[in-house]
Amino acid sequence: MMDDATARTRVIEVAAELFYARGIQAVGMDEVRTAAGISLKRMYALFPSKDAIIADVLKSHNATWNNGILAAASGATTPRDKLLAIYDFLSEWFEQDNFRGCAFINSFGELGASSPSIAEAARAHKISFQNYVAALVSEAGAPAQLAPQLAILAEGAQTTAAIAGTPDAALHARAAAVTLIDVALPSAA
């Protein structure tokens, strides 16, 4: 029998996969329980509600995103290269067979109007990303307005890639980012 920590982790992993593939509302608690291999009683002891599972799933997606962005930037030596690494990360992500767009955009679109906790989690995730981009823009010595422009390119690429079913949006967003950065920092070109 799994200990509580292992069972919690298993439920979050399974729920993340199911919610991301099919949507939150399309997946019931019994399906999560079955896929996780635990009893419904135990699942409710670990998570008092589906909302509690959703909150932990979104925390998991946030950690995965942050780790991916930081890993992509780890080999970059300049703020400019770290900014462009965002789009390299997106390109790799968009090529994965299970790519279905941004989990936060998907969750917000599905339940943001009726679930303040999902809306807040999506906002917090997007603000965190915008702050990361703003810090790199500041470090590069570029004008502050470059940060939201670059963040919007990344956000638009995620939505476009999910809808179009092709990873090309990351390449287009990266090319646009190069143009914006080079205009903002003529010495970087």
C-alpha positions, -999 to +999 in steps of 0.1 A: +000+000+000+012+035-009+020+059+019+001+092+019+029+112+003+032+087-025-005+085-030-009+123-031+019+125-057+002+098-077-032+115-076-016+148-087+003+132-116-027+113-128-051+142-125-026+165-142-024+141-172-061+136-174-071+172-169-045+184-195-056+158-221-094+161-217-102+191-195-111+195-159-148+191-162-146+160-184-127+141-157-145+128-126-131+120-092-138+083-097-117+083-129-088+100-111-091+075-082-091+045-106-061+058-126-042+065-093-050+031-079-064+042-046-098+040-030-123+069-033-124+071+005-086+075+007-085+100-021-111+122-003-090+118+029-060+131+010-080+158-010-112+171+005-125+182-030-118+182-066-108+219-062-080+208-039-067+184-065-069+212-092-050+236-070-022+210-065-022+202-102-018+238-111+011+241-086+027+212-103+023+228-137+038+260-124+068+242-111+073+223-144+070+256-163+095+274-141+120+245-141+117+243-179+123+280-184+152+280-160+168+249-176+165+264-211+182+296-198+209+278-179+233+276-208+227+312-218+253+338-207+236+371-215+201+384-206+194+386-243+202+349-248+181+340-216+152+359-231+155+340-264+158+307-245+122+312-235+112+306-271+136+277-275+119+261-245+085+267-261+097+251-293+107+219-276+075+219-255+053+224-286+069+194-303+058+170-275+031+145-285+010+154-255+012+192-260-023+207-255-015+243-248-009+262-216-026+244-186-033+278-170-049+292-201-069+260-206-081+260-169-089+296-170-109+293-202-127+263-188-135+274-153-120+308-146-153+326-146-168+303-121-138+294-099-120+323-083-092+299-071-084+288-107-086+324-119-062+335-092-038+306-099-037+315-136-031+351-128-003+343-103+014+321-129+012+347-156+024+375-133+053+353-122+063+347-158+060+384-166+082+393-136+108+368-148+108+384-183+109+419-167+139+411-146+158+398-177+148+429-197+160+451-168+192+432-166+198+437-203+193+474-199+163+475-223+132+497-219+107+483-194+079+481-221+099+453-239+090+429-211+052+427-217+058+426-254+080+396-251+056+379-226+027+384-250+047+368-278+052+337-256+016+336-245+003+340-281+027+313-293+013+288-267-023+295-278-015+295-315+005+262-313-022+245-294-049+255-318-029+251-350-014+218-339+020+228-351+051+240-332+059+267-358+045+294-335+076+292-313+099+299-342+078+329-353+076+342-318+114+338-314+120+357-347+097+385-335+115+386-302+148+390-319+135+419-338+120+436-307+152+430-286+174+443-314+154+474-317+153+479-280+191+472-277+207+483-310+241+473-296+229+437-292+222+432-329 
